[in-house]
Amino acid sequence: MSIRTQIETIAGQLSQANTFIFGLTGWQNLQADETATFPVVFLDSPITSDDDYKQGGYVEVNYKLNMMFAFKTTLDDNQTQQDVAITNARLLAREFVLRLKAAKDSTGTHLFRNVTGTRRTDFQNMFDVNVSGCILELSLEPIDESSVCV
């Protein structure tokens, strides 16, 4: 299962129903205008990884993910209203990270060895549709990456 699919699956398990949008920022902006039910969980494309090739063919993969958790706002919202959207987005991002850490496959094995480097950055009045929330940056290391024997 691809990392994008795993992220989308876990986003779909959040306690609050959301729309998941994957793509470049311009595509995200367009999709938020046309199809989004809020809140929205955005996953930036492209997804990059740092790959560490170990002796014996094992490859340790560490994905660098950039995500946004966003709620609908308006330009007329006062700061208190903006703060509510941002607080709710931060809570959703926290729940997402905790679900990543707890995620298991069908055999009960954890999917990820490490979830590290998490950083949340608040934003407001972004995109044409106008959303506010938080950006989540994190590093994600899957437990089972295929190794190559050489």
C-alpha positions as CSV (number, residue, x, y, z in Angstrom):
1,M,0.0,0.0,0.0
2,S,1.4,3.4,-1.0
3,I,2.2,6.0,1.7
4,R,-0.4,8.3,0.1
5,T,-3.0,5.6,0.5
6,Q,-2.0,4.9,4.1
7,I,-2.3,8.6,4.9
8,E,-5.7,8.9,3.2
9,T,-7.0,5.8,5.1
10,I,-5.9,7.2,8.5
11,A,-7.3,10.6,7.6
12,G,-10.6,8.8,6.9
13,Q,-10.6,7.4,10.4
14,L,-10.5,10.8,12.2
15,S,-13.3,11.5,14.6
16,Q,-14.5,14.4,12.4
17,A,-15.6,13.5,8.8
18,N,-13.4,15.3,6.3
19,T,-12.4,15.7,2.7
20,F,-8.9,14.4,1.8
21,I,-7.2,16.2,-1.1
22,F,-3.7,15.1,-2.4
23,G,-1.8,17.2,-4.9
24,L,0.2,20.3,-5.7
25,T,-1.0,23.5,-4.0
26,G,-2.7,24.8,-7.1
27,W,-4.7,21.6,-7.4
28,Q,-5.6,21.7,-3.7
29,N,-6.9,25.2,-4.1
30,L,-9.0,24.2,-7.1
31,Q,-10.4,21.1,-5.4
32,A,-11.2,23.0,-2.2
33,D,-13.2,25.4,-4.3
34,E,-15.1,22.7,-6.2
35,T,-15.5,19.6,-4.1
36,A,-14.6,20.1,-0.5
37,T,-16.7,19.4,2.5
38,F,-15.0,20.9,5.5
39,P,-12.8,20.3,7.3
40,V,-10.3,19.3,4.7
41,V,-7.1,17.3,5.1
42,F,-4.6,18.3,2.4
43,L,-1.5,16.2,1.6
44,D,1.1,18.0,-0.5
45,S,2.6,16.5,-3.6
46,P,5.3,15.5,-4.3
47,I,6.0,13.2,-1.4
48,T,9.8,12.9,-0.7
49,S,11.7,10.4,1.3
50,D,15.2,10.1,2.7
51,D,16.4,6.5,1.9
52,D,19.2,4.9,3.9
53,Y,20.6,1.8,2.2
54,K,21.9,-0.5,4.9
55,Q,24.3,-3.4,4.6
56,G,22.5,-6.6,3.4
57,G,19.9,-4.8,1.3
58,Y,17.6,-3.3,3.9
59,V,16.4,0.1,3.0
60,E,15.3,2.5,5.8
61,V,12.8,4.9,4.3
62,N,11.8,8.2,6.0
63,Y,9.0,10.1,4.3
64,K,8.8,13.9,4.7
65,L,5.2,14.9,4.7
66,N,3.5,18.3,4.5
67,M,-0.2,18.4,5.3
68,M,-2.8,21.0,6.1
69,F,-5.8,20.7,8.3
70,A,-8.3,23.4,7.3
71,F,-11.7,24.7,8.2
72,K,-13.9,27.0,6.2
73,T,-13.7,30.7,7.3
74,T,-14.5,34.1,5.7
75,L,-12.5,37.3,5.3
76,D,-15.1,38.9,7.6
77,D,-14.4,36.5,10.5
78,N,-13.0,38.3,13.5
79,Q,-9.8,36.9,15.2
80,T,-11.8,34.9,17.8
81,Q,-13.6,33.1,14.9
82,Q,-10.3,32.5,13.2
83,D,-8.8,31.2,16.4
84,V,-11.7,28.6,16.7
85,A,-10.9,27.3,13.3
86,I,-7.2,27.1,14.0
87,T,-7.7,25.4,17.4
88,N,-10.0,22.8,15.8
89,A,-7.4,22.2,13.1
90,R,-4.6,21.8,15.6
91,L,-6.8,19.2,17.5
92,L,-7.5,17.3,14.3
93,A,-3.8,17.3,13.4
94,R,-2.9,16.0,16.9
95,E,-5.5,13.2,16.5
96,F,-4.0,12.4,13.1
97,V,-0.5,12.0,14.5
98,L,-1.7,9.9,17.4
99,R,-3.6,7.7,14.9
100,L,-0.4,7.3,12.8
101,K,1.5,6.2,15.9
102,A,-1.2,3.6,16.7
103,A,-1.9,2.4,13.1
104,K,-1.6,-1.4,12.6
105,D,-2.0,-3.7,9.7
106,S,-4.4,-6.7,9.6
107,T,-1.9,-8.9,11.5
108,G,-1.6,-6.4,14.4
109,T,1.8,-5.1,13.4
110,H,2.4,-1.4,13.7
111,L,2.7,0.3,10.3
112,F,5.2,3.0,11.3
113,R,8.4,2.7,13.3
114,N,8.7,6.4,14.0
115,V,6.6,9.5,13.6
116,T,9.1,12.4,14.3
117,G,9.9,16.0,13.5
118,T,6.3,17.1,13.9
119,R,5.8,20.8,13.6
120,R,2.5,22.7,13.3
121,T,2.2,26.2,11.9
122,D,-1.1,28.1,12.1
123,F,-2.5,30.0,9.1
124,Q,-5.6,31.9,8.3
125,N,-7.4,33.1,5.1
126,M,-5.7,30.8,2.7
127,F,-6.9,29.7,-0.8
128,D,-9.7,31.1,-2.9
129,V,-12.4,29.3,-0.9
130,N,-10.9,30.9,2.3
131,V,-9.7,28.4,4.9
132,S,-7.9,28.7,8.2
133,G,-6.1,26.0,10.2
134,C,-2.7,24.5,10.6
135,I,0.1,23.1,8.5
136,L,1.6,19.8,9.8
137,E,5.1,18.8,8.9
138,L,6.3,15.4,9.9
139,S,8.7,12.6,9.2
140,L,7.3,9.1,8.9
141,E,9.3,5.8,8.9
142,P,7.3,2.7,7.9
143,I,8.2,-0.5,9.6
144,D,8.1,-2.8,6.6
145,E,9.8,-1.6,3.6
146,S,10.9,-4.3,1.1
147,S,14.5,-5.1,1.2
148,V,16.6,-6.2,-1.7
149,C,19.1,-9.0,-1.3
150,V,22.4,-8.4,-3.2
